[in-house]
Amino acid sequence: MEWRWRRLALWCAALPLCCAVAGLAQEESAADATSVETDDEDPLAWVGPHEVHFVARVGAGGAALRSGPDPNYRVVREVPAGHLLVVVGEAPGHTRVLVPDGYVAYIHSRYLKVDDEGIGVVTSSRVNVRSLPSSQGDYPIGQVNAGVVVWVWGRKGEEDGWCEVTAPADLPLWAAEGDLDIAGDPRSDAALLAQLEALRGERRKAWEDRAGEAAARAAARRQAEQALERVQEARSLLDAARQQGAAADVEPVKALLASILESSTDPAVGLQVEALRRDIALIEQLQEAERARAALLAQLAAERQRLEDERVAAAKAAKEELYGGKLPEVGQEGAWNGFLRERADDREHPFALETGTRVAAWLRCSSGRLRLADFAGLQVCVRGRVLSIAGAPLIDVQRIEIIRK
């Protein structure tokens, strides 16, 4: 009861000043009808439609601020001794207060439009503001309408469907009557008004720091998105390069990835860039292997050509030696020198006349008068007639002369 008498006395003392201020306001309004007081000009404009009764100071035991005028309502915020609250109403045993430095509450994300800096705008009417990120078992603190602006600190609860916000400044809570003492009237006490402004300044400073961090995160997110778009461009270039096989030019992709890393420190971007660099390294390894294979094939082709040239030269030399530079014709008779070899593994041509390691002619004795096997391994001069030519002449032997045993 004592603090209520003190409040009445405070009102009585402030009444003449209020009347004077009202009279002055009427005079100024009459003198200049175009002058309209804005919120910036009224240090208590933040209380909204509420009537300020007085400012209360929290007692030595601190105070639990609840969402309703009953101990069964949930505690929304604990405030320490000496903290200032603005009293705007009362109920039996409880006082309705505004919190100058604000408190945390929750609004469902479906009713908020939030920008990159964390400023949220309510999009519907009569939206509940709650003390918990849930609509179950929690009586709303109050309601807000479309257009109300709140500071969004983050998301939590029910799979992050709720936004953690700083409650609107004019959304009151309830304190137990015995936890508060009258501090004075801010309209007549400049020092008290300055203390309220300091509390609100602390809230603004906290939000500005948070907004700066949010803006930095938003800028980093946009930068990361741009970097990821460039990563996708690099991936497309690399896919196109893969189609070129060993001729793929990956240098433009490497330059683009280096540029991306210079402009972004996002870990996700870094991981994707490293993955592409591993792909590039694999392509370069395959290119190196392909170059080595091509060099080996070129070496083998050169060796094959060398052997072929040697074969052609040897064949030419053999032709010069055996045939006087010209292959004999079918039906032609002549004499040919060489070693007579028996070729047990060749059933079609079991005997051959060889010069060096090459077959100069295949041998056959149609008359049966000569046993070619008797001359195997000897250097001979074969006389006969050419029956056919298939790689080498097939000679029907008529006579054999031994040159050297």
Secondary structure as the mmCIF struct_conf table of DSSP 4:
data_model
#
loop_
_struct_conf.conf_type_id
_struct_conf.id
_struct_conf.beg_label_comp_id
_struct_conf.beg_label_asym_id
_struct_conf.beg_label_seq_id
_struct_conf.end_label_comp_id
_struct_conf.end_label_asym_id
_struct_conf.end_label_seq_id
HELX_RH_AL_P HELX_RH_AL_P1 GLU A 2 ALA A 31
TURN_TY1_P TURN_TY1_P1 ALA A 33 THR A 34
HELX_RH_3T_P HELX_RH_3T_P1 ASP A 39 GLU A 41
TURN_TY1_P TURN_TY1_P2 PRO A 43 LEU A 44
HELX_RH_3T_P HELX_RH_3T_P2 ALA A 45 VAL A 47
TURN_TY1_P TURN_TY1_P3 GLY A 48 PRO A 49
HELX_LH_PP_P HELX_LH_PP_P1 HIS A 50 VAL A 52
STRN STRN1 PHE A 54 VAL A 58
TURN_TY1_P TURN_TY1_P4 ALA A 60 GLY A 61
STRN STRN2 ALA A 63 ARG A 66
BEND BEND1 SER A 67 ASP A 70
TURN_TY1_P TURN_TY1_P5 PRO A 71 ASN A 72
BEND BEND2 TYR A 73 TYR A 73
HELX_LH_PP_P HELX_LH_PP_P2 ARG A 74 ARG A 74
STRN STRN3 VAL A 75 VAL A 79
TURN_TY1_P TURN_TY1_P6 ALA A 81 GLY A 82
STRN STRN4 LEU A 84 ALA A 91
TURN_TY1_P TURN_TY1_P7 PRO A 92 GLY A 93
STRN STRN5 HIS A 94 LEU A 98
TURN_TY1_P TURN_TY1_P8 PRO A 100 ASP A 101
STRN STRN6 VAL A 104 HIS A 108
HELX_RH_3T_P HELX_RH_3T_P3 SER A 109 TYR A 111
STRN STRN7 LEU A 112 VAL A 114
TURN_TY1_P TURN_TY1_P9 ASP A 116 GLU A 117
BEND BEND3 GLY A 118 GLY A 118
STRN STRN8 ILE A 119 VAL A 122
BEND BEND4 SER A 124 ARG A 126
STRN STRN9 VAL A 127 VAL A 129
STRN STRN10 ARG A 130 ARG A 130
BEND BEND5 SER A 131 PRO A 133
BEND BEND6 SER A 135 GLY A 137
BEND BEND7 ILE A 141 ILE A 141
STRN STRN11 GLY A 142 VAL A 144
TURN_TY1_P TURN_TY1_P10 ALA A 146 GLY A 147
STRN STRN12 VAL A 149 LYS A 156
BEND BEND8 GLY A 157 GLY A 157
TURN_TY1_P TURN_TY1_P11 GLU A 158 GLY A 161
STRN STRN13 TRP A 162 THR A 166
HELX_LH_PP_P HELX_LH_PP_P3 ALA A 167 PRO A 168
TURN_TY1_P TURN_TY1_P12 ALA A 169 ASP A 170
STRN STRN14 LEU A 173 ALA A 176
HELX_RH_3T_P HELX_RH_3T_P4 GLU A 177 ASP A 179
STRN STRN15 LEU A 180 GLY A 184
TURN_TY1_P TURN_TY1_P13 PRO A 186 SER A 188
HELX_RH_AL_P HELX_RH_AL_P2 ALA A 190 ARG A 242
TURN_TY1_P TURN_TY1_P14 GLN A 243 GLN A 244
HELX_RH_3T_P HELX_RH_3T_P5 GLY A 245 ALA A 247
HELX_RH_AL_P HELX_RH_AL_P3 GLU A 251 SER A 263
HELX_RH_AL_P HELX_RH_AL_P4 PRO A 267 TYR A 323
TURN_TY1_P TURN_TY1_P15 GLY A 324 GLY A 325
BEND BEND9 LYS A 326 LYS A 326
HELX_LH_PP_P HELX_LH_PP_P4 LEU A 327 GLU A 329
TURN_TY1_P TURN_TY1_P16 VAL A 330 GLY A 331
STRN STRN16 GLU A 333 GLU A 342
TURN_TY1_P TURN_TY1_P17 ALA A 344 ASP A 345
BEND BEND10 ARG A 347 GLU A 348
STRN STRN17 PHE A 351 THR A 355
TURN_TY1_P TURN_TY1_P18 GLY A 356 THR A 357
STRN STRN18 ARG A 358 ARG A 364
TURN_TY1_P TURN_TY1_P19 SER A 366 SER A 367
BEND BEND11 GLY A 368 GLY A 368
BEND BEND12 LEU A 370 LEU A 370
HELX_RH_3T_P HELX_RH_3T_P6 LEU A 372 PHE A 375
TURN_TY1_P TURN_TY1_P20 ALA A 376 GLY A 377
STRN STRN19 GLN A 379 ILE A 389
BEND BEND13 ALA A 390 ALA A 392
STRN STRN20 PRO A 393 ARG A 404
#
